[in-house]
Amino acid sequence: MAITNLVRYWQTYKNIKRIRHIVNVFLRHGFGQFIERVNLQRFVPLSKRFKFFSKWEKVEKHTIPERLRMAFSGLGPSFIKLAQILSSRPDLITGEYAEEFKKLQDKVPPFSSEKAVQIIESELRVNLEDVFSDFDEIPVAAASIAQVHYATLKTGEKVIVKVQRPDIRQIIQDDLTILSAIARLMVKYIPESRLFDPEGIVNEFSKTVRKELDFVAEAKNAQRFKRSFTGDQDICIPTIYSHLLTEKVIVMERFEGVRIDDIGGIDALGINRRELAQKGVNAYFKMIFEDGFFHADPHPGNIFVMPDGKIGLMDFGIVGWLAPDIMESIAGAFLALYKRKFDDLIDAYLELGVVAGDVDIEEFRRELKADLVEILEPLYDLTISEVNFPEYLELLTHLVIKHGLKVPSELMLINKTILILDNIGRQLDPGFNAVTAAAPYAAKLVKRRLSPKSIFEKTKDNLLDMHHMLLDMPKQINRLLRKSLRDEVGININPIGMDKLIRDIDRSSNRLAFSIIVAAIIVGSSVLIQSNVGGKILGMPTVGAIGFLVAFVLGLGLLISIIRSGRL
């Protein structure tokens, strides 16, 4: 524990400049009260505290989500990436924040082409002209982690070169350390923040961004998708040039086509848009319901329509993995939704583990079913083209928050993927509906789950689990008895709200002591003024006048601190 704390202190000291920058940006956007509540005001010089307090009124014209989005935008790639990930988790941060964070999807400027060339040559250990007959130094796309350049290999193949931003790994690592510390402080000093699970958000962000930083892992994902779609006449996965691959640089086949949201371009190619939408949804539901491994970033910039009508997928940094039991539960939820079986839908939620263990299941069932009926029943009276799928997902998100459900990250990735697919599908075909399109795949998976072979396999696994449990039970009982005899069995009681009470008492006593000191300085200064000893300033003895000035500054600081805390 001591070593862990020492490492944390060293990392905090090492990142002190970055911490001050983050704190100042948050202050500049009106989050002074938050900075004070998580005890980070010590990183702001005293001279700046008054300046930021005076600017409070200037930020009130923006909403809190807008100000937070502006703050994240000003803090660079790590925070922009965090906002992009959070934009797909309205269950954690509410829909208002998620919608605001979506504005940061394409707000990252490119870095210099000279630096890109330097990184490529250093990573691949080649001269650029020895590998590429043509290299476009102007990037065609720039994201928070990397940017993309068009190029042509010496052998004639047209490719894209994806290169990571300079020092992005160290920048993200330092920011992850700071974000983890801020998350711990939020849990410690702002108990109500536990509702949003700040530590869980940072951990999820850490796992996601570390995967995206490894281009070798992305290449493996692409190769797995290519194997999965071998022989498929509708889907193209780019070839990865493994001899031009490192953790920071990846070279892959370039598709010649138009973006899937370029309706005019698709019409110019003479391609049937309804068939195109069906091809895309077939591919994605095959990934979700059959392979358990899906492309989880299907925004229009990553999906191309080829001149021959095929669909090309790009960018495999974000993927979703689904265990067989999760796949079956999701399929069951889709079928229950499609067939209006709300009790089955609640059973699917329970199987997915989204309900906390201390919840009264019967009461939860009753309340959730009433809400589901109220939200979903009106949808069944609409035609497919009239159903607003994004609005429906927004309503379900509010339902998740209301009932305190813990939604697995895999399920949220699927929700995000289907939401994007539905939006793209409706652009291609106004009558498209993702839920209806998913029904045959879900039914096929559920049918497979009920097959004799599947039932036999599950029964065999359950019997093996029972066998292991019976064998281990005597050891577990023996271990419990030994601990009881040694008085090693105890009960841990954690009074709810006690930490907050202790902090409030501690803060109040500190302010009281501070007030007594200020009062003592005033009394002492008054005595010195009455003594009329020494030089004078404005007709008062110098020492007494300085004492009054010090007391005034300290008292003003105390008053501002109390006002900003919102507890007058």
C-alpha positions in Angstrom: 0.0 0.0 0.0 2.9 2.4 0.9 4.6 1.7 -2.4 1.3 2.3 -4.3 0.8 5.7 -2.5 4.5 6.6 -3.2 4.0 5.9 -6.9 0.8 8.0 -6.9 2.5 10.9 -5.2 5.4 10.7 -7.7 3.0 10.6 -10.7 1.1 13.6 -9.3 4.4 15.5 -8.8 5.6 14.6 -12.3 2.3 15.8 -13.9 1.9 19.0 -11.7 2.1 21.3 -14.7 -0.5 19.4 -16.6 -2.8 19.3 -13.5 -2.5 23.0 -13.1 -3.4 23.5 -16.8 -6.5 21.2 -16.4 -7.6 23.0 -13.3 -7.2 26.4 -14.9 -9.2 25.3 -18.0 -12.0 24.1 -15.8 -11.9 27.3 -13.8 -12.0 29.4 -17.0 -15.2 27.6 -18.0 -17.0 28.2 -14.7 -16.3 25.0 -12.8 -14.7 26.7 -9.8 -17.1 25.1 -7.3 -16.3 21.6 -8.7 -12.5 22.3 -8.3 -13.0 23.4 -4.7 -15.2 20.4 -3.8 -12.7 17.9 -5.1 -9.9 19.7 -3.2 -7.9 20.8 -6.3 -7.8 24.5 -5.6 -4.3 24.2 -4.1 -3.1 23.9 -7.7 -4.3 27.4 -8.5 -2.0 30.4 -7.4 -3.8 32.7 -5.0 -3.5 35.6 -7.5 -5.6 33.7 -10.1 -8.4 32.7 -7.7 -9.8 36.2 -7.6 -9.5 36.6 -11.4 -11.4 33.4 -12.1 -14.0 34.2 -9.5 -14.6 37.6 -11.2 -15.2 35.9 -14.5 -18.0 33.7 -13.2 -20.8 35.8 -14.7 -19.3 35.6 -18.2 -19.7 31.8 -18.5 -23.3 31.6 -17.3 -24.7 32.2 -20.8 -23.7 28.7 -21.7 -25.2 25.5 -20.3 -23.1 23.2 -18.1 -22.9 20.5 -20.9 -21.7 23.2 -23.3 -19.1 24.5 -20.9 -17.9 21.0 -20.2 -17.6 20.3 -23.9 -15.6 23.5 -24.4 -13.3 22.6 -21.5 -12.7 19.1 -23.0 -12.1 20.6 -26.4 -9.4 22.9 -24.9 -7.7 20.1 -23.1 -6.5 18.2 -26.1 -6.7 14.7 -27.7 -7.1 12.7 -24.5 -10.1 14.6 -23.2 -11.6 14.9 -26.8 -11.4 11.1 -27.1 -13.0 10.7 -23.6 -15.9 12.9 -24.7 -16.3 10.9 -28.0 -16.5 7.7 -26.0 -18.9 9.2 -23.4 -21.1 10.5 -26.3 -22.1 6.8 -26.8 -22.9 6.3 -23.1 -26.0 8.4 -22.3 -26.8 5.9 -19.6 -23.8 7.1 -17.6 -23.9 10.9 -18.3 -27.5 11.5 -19.5 -28.6 12.3 -23.0 -28.0 16.1 -22.7 -24.3 15.6 -22.1 -24.0 12.9 -24.7 -25.6 15.1 -27.4 -23.2 17.9 -26.6 -20.1 15.6 -26.7 -21.1 14.3 -30.1 -20.0 17.8 -31.4 -16.4 16.8 -30.7 -16.4 13.9 -33.2 -14.5 15.8 -35.9 -12.8 18.7 -34.0 -9.2 17.6 -34.0 -6.7 19.5 -36.2 -4.0 17.5 -38.0 -0.3 17.6 -37.1 2.4 18.5 -39.5 3.1 16.2 -42.5 6.9 16.6 -41.8 6.3 15.0 -38.4 4.1 12.3 -39.9 6.9 11.4 -42.4 9.4 11.3 -39.6 7.3 8.9 -37.5 6.6 6.6 -40.5 10.3 6.4 -41.5 11.4 5.9 -37.9 8.8 3.2 -37.2 9.1 1.3 -40.5 12.9 1.9 -40.6 12.8 2.8 -44.3 13.0 5.9 -46.4 9.6 7.0 -47.7 10.6 7.0 -51.3 11.9 3.4 -51.1 8.4 2.1 -50.1 5.9 4.6 -51.7 5.9 5.8 -55.3 3.5 8.5 -54.2 2.7 9.9 -50.7 0.1 12.6 -50.2 1.5 14.8 -47.4 -1.9 16.5 -46.8 -3.9 14.1 -44.5 -7.4 13.1 -45.7 -8.6 12.7 -42.1 -7.4 13.6 -38.6 -8.7 12.1 -35.3 -7.8 12.4 -31.7 -5.3 9.5 -31.9 -4.0 9.4 -35.5 -4.4 10.8 -38.9 -4.6 9.2 -42.4 -2.6 9.8 -45.6 -3.2 8.5 -49.1 -0.2 6.7 -50.7 0.7 4.3 -53.5 3.2 1.5 -53.0 6.1 0.9 -55.3 4.3 -2.3 -56.5 1.3 -0.1 -57.6 -1.3 -0.8 -54.8 -3.2 2.2 -53.6 -3.1 2.3 -49.8 -3.9 4.4 -46.8 -1.2 5.1 -44.1 -2.5 5.6 -40.6 0.1 7.2 -38.3 -0.3 8.1 -34.6 0.1 11.6 -33.2 3.5 12.5 -31.8 3.9 11.5 -28.2 0.2 10.6 -28.0 0.9 7.5 -25.8 2.7 9.5 -23.1 0.1 12.3 -23.3 -2.8 9.8 -22.8 -0.9 7.9 -20.1 -0.3 11.1 -18.1 -3.9 12.2 -18.6 -5.2 8.8 -17.5 -3.2 9.1 -14.3 -4.7 12.5 -13.7 -8.2 11.4 -14.6 -8.0 8.4 -12.3 -6.9 10.8 -9.4 -9.8 13.2 -10.2 -12.3 10.2 -10.3 -11.1 9.1 -6.8 -11.4 12.6 -5.5 -15.0 12.8 -6.9 -16.0 9.6 -5.1 -14.4 10.8 -1.9 -15.6 14.4 -1.8 -18.8 14.3 -3.9 -20.7 11.1 -2.8 -23.6 11.8 -5.2 -21.1 11.4 -8.1 -21.2 7.6 -7.5 -24.4 7.5 -9.4 -22.4 8.1 -12.6 -19.5 5.9 -11.5 -16.6 8.2 -12.4 -14.0 5.5 -11.6 -15.8 3.1 -13.9 -15.9 5.7 -16.7 -12.2 6.3 -16.5 -11.5 2.5 -16.4 -13.7 2.0 -19.5 -12.0 4.9 -21.3 -8.6 3.5 -20.3 -9.4 0.0 -21.8 -10.8 1.5 -25.0 -8.1 4.0 -25.7 -5.3 1.5 -25.0 -6.7 -0.8 -27.6 -6.9 2.0 -30.1 -3.3 2.9 -29.5 -2.1 -0.5 -30.6 -2.2 -0.7 -34.4 -1.0 -4.3 -34.3 -4.2 -5.2 -32.4 -6.2 -3.3 -35.0 -4.5 -5.2 -37.8 -5.4 -8.5 -36.1 -9.0 -7.4 -35.8 -9.1 -6.5 -39.6 -7.6 -9.9 -40.4 -10.2 -11.7 -38.3 -13.0 -9.8 -40.1 -11.4 -10.7 -43.4 -11.5 -14.4 -42.5 -15.1 -14.1 -41.3 -16.3 -12.5 -44.6 -14.2 -14.8 -46.9 -16.4 -15.7 -49.8 -19.0 -13.0 -49.0 -20.0 -11.3 -52.2 -21.3 -8.1 -50.6 -18.6 -7.1 -48.0 -15.0 -6.1 -48.5 -12.4 -5.9 -45.7 -9.1 -4.2 -46.6 -5.8 -6.1 -46.9 -3.2 -5.3 -44.2 0.4 -5.0 -45.3 2.0 -6.8 -42.4 5.5 -5.9 -43.4 4.5 -2.2 -43.0 3.0 -2.5 -39.6 4.0 -1.3 -36.1 2.1 -0.2 -33.0 2.2 3.4 -34.3 1.9 2.9 -38.1 -0.4 0.8 -40.2 -0.7 0.5 -44.0 -3.8 -1.0 -45.5 -5.6 -1.3 -48.8 -7.4 1.8 -50.0 -11.0 1.4 -51.2 -12.1 3.4 -54.2 -15.7 4.4 -53.6 -18.1 6.9 -52.0 -19.1 7.2 -48.3 -22.3 5.4 -47.5 -24.0 8.7 -46.5 -23.2 10.2 -49.9 -26.7 9.6 -51.4 -25.9 11.5 -54.6 -22.7 9.6 -55.2 -24.5 6.3 -54.7 -27.3 7.2 -57.1 -24.6 8.3 -59.6 -23.2 4.8 -59.4 -26.6 3.4 -60.2 -26.8 1.3 -57.1 -30.1 0.2 -55.5 -30.1 1.9 -52.1 -32.7 -0.4 -50.5 -30.5 -3.5 -51.4 -27.5 -1.6 -50.2 -29.1 -1.0 -46.8 -30.0 -4.7 -46.6 -26.5 -5.8 -47.4 -25.1 -3.5 -44.6 -27.5 -4.7 -42.0 -27.0 -8.4 -42.9 -23.3 -7.9 -42.4 -23.6 -6.2 -39.0 -26.2 -8.6 -37.6 -24.1 -11.5 -38.8 -21.3 -10.1 -36.7 -23.5 -9.5 -33.6 -25.7 -12.6 -33.6 -23.5 -15.2 -35.3 -19.8 -14.3 -34.9 -20.0 -12.5 -31.5 -17.3 -10.1 -32.8 -18.4 -6.9 -34.5 -17.2 -3.6 -35.9 -18.2 -1.1 -33.2 -17.4 2.2 -35.0 -19.7 2.2 -38.1 -19.9 5.9 -38.6 -20.3 6.9 -42.3 -16.6 7.8 -42.7 -15.7 4.1 -42.0 -18.2 2.6 -44.5 -17.7 2.9 -48.3 -19.8 1.9 -51.3 -17.7 0.4 -54.1 -18.6 1.0 -57.8 -19.7 -2.7 -58.1 -22.2 -2.3 -55.2 -20.0 -4.0 -52.5 -19.6 -2.4 -49.0 -16.1 -1.8 -47.7 -15.5 -1.5 -44.0 -12.5 0.5 -42.5 -11.0 1.3 -39.1 -11.0 -1.6 -36.8 -9.7 0.0 -33.6 -13.0 -0.3 -31.8 -14.6 -3.7 -31.8 -17.1 -5.5 -29.6 -16.8 -9.0 -28.3 -19.8 -11.0 -27.1 -19.8 -14.2 -25.1 -22.3 -16.8 -26.3 -24.6 -16.2 -23.2 -24.6 -12.5 -23.9 -25.5 -13.0 -27.5 -28.4 -15.2 -26.6 -29.7 -12.7 -24.0 -29.5 -9.9 -26.5 -31.3 -12.0 -29.1 -34.0 -12.8 -26.6 -34.4 -9.1 -25.8 -34.8 -8.3 -29.5 -37.4 -11.0 -30.0 -39.3 -10.0 -26.9 -39.3 -6.4 -28.1 -40.5 -7.4 -31.5 -43.3 -9.7 -30.2 -44.5 -7.3 -27.4 -43.5 -9.8 -24.7 -42.5 -7.4 -21.9 -42.1 -10.1 -19.2 -39.6 -11.9 -21.5 -37.8 -8.5 -22.1 -37.4 -8.1 -18.3 -36.1 -11.6 -18.1 -33.5 -10.8 -20.7 -32.4 -7.7 -18.7 -32.0 -9.9 -15.6 -29.9 -12.5 -17.6 -27.7 -9.6 -18.8 -26.9 -8.7 -15.2 -28.1 -5.1 -15.5 -30.0 -5.3 -12.2 -28.2 -4.7 -8.9 -28.2 -7.6 -6.5 -29.9 -5.7 -3.6 -33.0 -4.8 -5.7 -36.4 -6.2 -4.8 -36.9 -8.2 -8.0 -40.7 -8.4 -7.8 -41.1 -4.6 -7.3 -38.5 -4.0 -10.0 -40.4 -6.2 -12.4 -43.7 -4.4 -11.7 -42.4 -0.9 -12.0 -40.2 -1.6 -15.1 -43.0 -3.4 -16.9 -45.4 -0.4 -16.3 -42.7 1.9 -17.8 -42.0 -0.4 -20.7 -45.7 -0.6 -21.6 -46.0 3.2 -21.4 -43.0 3.8 -23.7 -43.2 0.9 -26.1 -46.9 0.2 -26.7 -47.5 3.4 -28.8 -44.7 2.4 -31.1 -46.6 -0.7 -32.2 -49.4 1.4 -33.7 -46.9 3.1 -36.1 -45.6 2.0 -39.4 -42.0 1.1 -39.8 -41.2 4.4 -41.4 -42.9 6.4 -38.6 -40.8 4.8 -35.8 -38.1 7.2 -34.5 -35.5 4.7 -33.4 -33.1 7.3 -31.9 -36.0 8.8 -29.9 -36.9 5.3 -28.7 -33.3 4.6 -27.5 -33.3 7.9 -25.7 -36.5 6.9 -23.8 -34.9 3.6 -22.9 -31.8 5.4 -21.7 -33.9 7.5 -19.3 -35.5 4.3 -18.1 -32.1 2.8 -17.4 -31.1 5.9 -15.4 -34.5 5.9 -13.5 -34.2 2.3 -12.4 -30.4 2.4 -11.7 -29.6 -0.3 -14.1 -25.9 -1.2 -14.8 -25.7 -1.6 -18.6 -22.7 -3.7 -19.7 -20.3 -1.8 -22.1 -20.8 -4.5 -24.8 -24.6 -3.8 -24.8 -24.0 0.0 -25.1 -21.6 -0.7 -28.0 -24.4 -2.7 -29.7 -26.9 0.1 -29.0 -24.6 2.7 -30.5 -23.8 0.5 -33.5 -27.5 -0.2 -34.2 -28.4 3.5 -33.7 -25.8 4.5 -36.3 -26.9 1.7 -38.7 -30.6 2.7 -38.3 -29.7 6.3 -39.2 -27.6 5.3 -42.2 -30.3 2.8 -43.3 -33.1 5.4 -43.2 -31.0 7.7 -45.3 -30.7 4.9 -47.9 -34.2 3.6 -47.5 -36.9 5.7 -45.7 -38.8 2.5 -44.8 -35.8 0.9 -43.1 -36.0 -0.2 -39.5 -33.1 -1.8 -37.6 -35.2 -3.7 -35.0 -37.3 -5.4 -37.7 -34.2 -6.2 -39.7 -32.6 -7.9 -36.7 -35.6 -10.1 -35.9 -34.7 -13.1 -38.3 -31.1 -13.2 -36.9 -32.3 -13.1 -33.3 -34.9 -15.8 -34.0 -32.2 -18.0 -35.5 -29.9 -17.6 -32.5 -32.7 -18.3 -30.0 -33.7 -21.4 -32.0 -30.1 -22.6 -31.9 -30.0 -22.0 -28.1 -33.1 -24.3 -27.8 -31.6 -27.1 -29.9 -30.9 -30.5 -28.2 -27.2 -30.1 -28.7 -27.1 -26.7 -27.0 -29.2 -28.0 -24.1 -27.0 -31.0 -23.7 -23.8 -28.8 -23.6 -25.3 -26.5 -21.0 -26.5 -29.4 -18.8 -23.0 -30.9 -19.0 -21.4 -27.6 -17.9 -23.9 -27.2 -15.0 -23.1 -30.7 -13.8 -19.4 -30.1 -13.9 -19.9 -26.8 -11.9 -21.9 -28.7 -9.3 -19.2 -31.4 -9.1 -16.5 -28.8 -8.5 -18.6 -27.0 -5.9 -19.3 -30.2 -4.0 -15.6 -31.1 -4.0 -14.6 -27.6 -2.8 -17.3 -27.2 -0.1 -15.5 -29.2 2.7 -12.3 -27.1 2.2 -14.3 -23.8 2.3 -16.1 -24.8 5.5 -12.8 -25.9 7.1 -11.2 -22.6 6.1 -14.2 -20.6 7.6 -14.0 -22.6 10.9 -10.3 -22.0 11.3 -10.7 -18.2 10.7 -13.6 -18.2 13.3 -11.4 -19.9 15.9 -8.6 -17.4 15.3 -11.1 -14.5 15.6 -10.4 -13.5 12.0 -14.1 -13.3 11.0 -15.4 -9.8 11.4 -18.3 -7.6 10.3 -17.5 -4.4 8.4 -20.0 -1.6 8.9 -19.9 1.4 6.6 -22.3 4.1 7.9 -23.9 5.9 4.8 -23.0 9.6 4.7 -20.5 9.5 7.5 -17.6 10.5 5.3 -19.5 13.6 4.1 -20.4 14.5 7.6 -16.7 14.2 8.8 -15.6 16.4 5.8 -18.1 19.0 6.5 -17.2 19.1 10.2 -13.5 19.3 9.3 -14.1 22.1 6.8 -16.2 24.1 9.3 -13.6 23.7 12.1 -10.9 24.8 9.7 -12.9 27.9 8.8 -13.6 28.6 12.4 -9.9 28.4 13.3 -9.1 30.6 10.4 -11.7 33.1 11.5 -10.2 33.1 15.1 -6.7 33.8 13.6 -8.0 36.7 11.5 -9.8 38.1 14.6 -6.6 37.7 16.6 -4.6 39.6 14.0 -7.2 42.4 14.0 -7.1 42.7 17.9 -3.3 42.6 17.9 -3.2 45.3 15.2 -5.6 47.5 17.2 -3.4 47.2 20.2 -0.3 48.1 18.2 -2.1 51.1 16.7 -3.1 52.3 20.2 0.6 52.0 21.3 1.6 54.6 18.6 5.1 53.0 18.3 7.3 53.2 15.2 6.8 54.7 11.7 3.4 55.5 10.3 1.4 54.8 7.2 -1.7 57.0 6.5 -1.4 58.2 10.1 -1.3 54.7 11.6 1.7 52.8 13.0 3.2 50.7 10.2 3.0 47.3 12.0 -0.6 47.9 12.9 -1.5 49.0 9.4 0.2 45.9 7.9 -1.7 43.7 10.4 -5.1 45.2 9.3 -4.2 44.7 5.6 -3.2 41.0 6.2 -6.5 40.5 8.1 -8.5 42.1 5.3 -6.9 39.9 2.6 -7.4 36.7 4.6 -10.9 37.6 5.6 -11.8 38.4 2.0 -10.3 35.0 0.9 -12.4 33.2 3.5 -15.5 35.1 2.4 -15.0 34.2 -1.2 -14.4 30.6 -0.4 -17.6 30.4 1.6 -19.6 32.1 -1.2 -18.2 29.8 -3.9 -19.0 26.7 -1.9 -22.7 27.8 -2.0 -23.1 27.4 1.8 -23.5 30.9 3.2 
